[in-house]
Amino acid sequence: MRRHFNDESGVALVMAVRILAFLMLMGSSLVFYAGSGASHAEVSTE
């Protein structure tokens, strides 16, 4: 029983790391996209 619990906690840890990595990737992509859009808008208004 205890060994089965340890296996499940390992899977949960891997899933948590993957989800966090995915969210960080999406967040950085959003920041990059917003930043490039802002700089493009800034250039086009001049």
Backbone hydrogen bonds, N-H to C=O, Kabsch-Sander energy under -0.5 kcal/mol:
donor,donor_aa,acceptor,acceptor_aa,energy
5,F,1,M,-1.8
6,N,2,R,-2.0
7,D,3,R,-2.0
8,E,4,H,-2.0
9,S,5,F,-2.3
10,G,6,N,-1.7
11,V,7,D,-1.8
12,A,8,E,-2.3
13,L,9,S,-2.0
14,V,10,G,-2.2
15,M,11,V,-2.5
16,A,12,A,-2.4
17,V,13,L,-2.3
18,R,14,V,-2.3
19,I,15,M,-2.5
20,L,16,A,-2.4
21,A,17,V,-2.4
22,F,18,R,-2.3
23,L,19,I,-2.5
24,M,20,L,-2.4
25,L,21,A,-2.2
26,M,22,F,-2.5
27,G,23,L,-2.6
28,S,24,M,-2.5
29,S,25,L,-2.2
30,L,26,M,-2.3
31,V,27,G,-2.3
32,F,28,S,-2.4
33,Y,29,S,-2.7
34,A,30,L,-2.7
35,G,31,V,-2.5
36,S,32,F,-2.5
37,G,33,Y,-2.1
38,A,34,A,-2.2
39,S,35,G,-2.1
40,H,36,S,-1.9
41,A,37,G,-2.3
42,E,38,A,-2.1
43,V,39,S,-1.9
44,S,40,H,-2.3
45,T,41,A,-1.3
46,E,42,E,-0.6
46,E,43,V,-0.8
